[in-house]
């Protein structure tokens, strides 16, 4: 989604802004722009459709001087991606410039009003409406820019993170947020602004996360001032970032996605660190222990998430029901938030989100909170909006995930859900000691099994080339492997643009089997234990119709090897932990097919890393 960077300090702003935009590229965007105030107090705006590199080429011969500026990457919502709709947007008099993430829902009403006051618009965006409104209020009420921004935001319905600069005022950036993240970085005599911490980390680790409806007034040589939209002054909460720069770089890998796939053994170790004892006999999850009473009397768990996080949630649902004996339902956040769901005070809502900023999941959290449920968050990004909106939670500790396709965050989410299952099962006294010890011990061996599975990289790279012809793929699994089939299909479609569907293997006969022919690759997760024999029968059904079977099997399996076309062997593990290990070949398969097809793996078309609009 859109990205914001801002700088005010003693250095040249442009290189810092451009570097910041590059750091935000992973979020997904279609155009980029920058606004700078130079020594003569001119306000220069340069913007273009395309990548940040296109912006750099466009601005090469222009005046990019100045020690204050704001910059933006746009992911189109209102109006197609083109030069005019790109941000920053000037006000009518070209004395103000604004960048904006989010959606102004009542923009057409505001626009109509401004048109009647002789304001004209060059773009189709809601953002231009906001900057014109700010200028109109400033001019007609004879107020300063801060007051004009506060009054304008008071009229806005929707979501926003914004930054505004003013011609002739090289000492001021005004920023504000509502339902769209914004971070202020505090350096030595310099200030940064960004929609997440990644552009800031190399300059400072001191940050202020703005809360909803807060405005940051950033003035040269002064501490940032935080107010509400109603101009009530707030005490800034300065926090320390724990991220480091190397986590934001590719470290020799051709893509972030591949780097993140290979990071998984380490991320799972980090996720377990301090939570599982060395002997592998005990799980301590403070989020559960601190809220023990809530989990003891929980009548039901509702899991809310989107995309990959939803798939992890489905695995969590299977585990929590099996070992904690609590009824669990799983919801797409976008459906849950709008369908007036029945929520009881003894419900626990688990919100799962890598970014912690997904608009629908955040709204689902707020809805469930307003109905009295206890909300538990599983987030990756520390300090994110969802992590702050929940009553308790556990971070996944996967480190920054830059590739748009979620990989290490998925396995870290499943690991946290496993730890939660063990901790809740123990607190409730419903998990048998045997299951508790066996699963805890086996979870500890998962990173080593992932390392072994990663050795399949070259094999998968080689045979993935065979499938670049395919227009469709089917992914099948049963039990814990069914959510993994959904996840495998999602990975393939989002980065290779090949149509792929995941199904519970037994559902084949109820429709999808009609699609099977010699052209159709079917990925079947057929690991040992669980419903292995039944999955073998499903493979026979596919082969009888001449489908091409790519099977993920347990090491040493001879039966499936015999009947499938391609076989990938993964180490044996506990049934509920198979998705952690078997996710790797599915991620690699999608990755190498996409690479062979020449796709933009880290920033696939139309996609955004954190979906901050609904
Ligand atoms: O940040 P979140 O986990 O809330 O994001 C949810 C989905 O947008 C995300 O998982 C998406 O489906 C990924 N592109 C999948 O790879």
Boltz pocket constraint, residues with backbone or C-beta under 6 A from the ligand:
constraints:
  - pocket:
      binder: B
      contacts: [[A, 306], [A, 307], [A, 308], [A, 309], [A, 352], [A, 353], [A, 354], [A, 355], [A, 356], [A, 357], [A, 358], [A, 361], [A, 404], [A, 405], [A, 406], [A, 407], [A, 490], [A, 494], [A, 607], [A, 608], [A, 609], [A, 610], [A, 611]]
      max_distance: 6.0
